[in-house]
């Protein structure tokens, strides 16, 4: 197996995990509050929600790194 194929497979797996982690996040945040959403302006993330948010950041950085490595190989 070539390095390019391994990077492509890893990037595909990380992309699927990144999409899943984004879709699993809370839908009540963001622009929804501008149109009559919840009254909480500031809300801290706790528990699973915080871990999912951190995992999304890590996956995004990993995806970018894999894409950069794949472009250089």
Helices and strands as residue ranges (DSSP letters): H 3-23, G 30-35, H 48-72
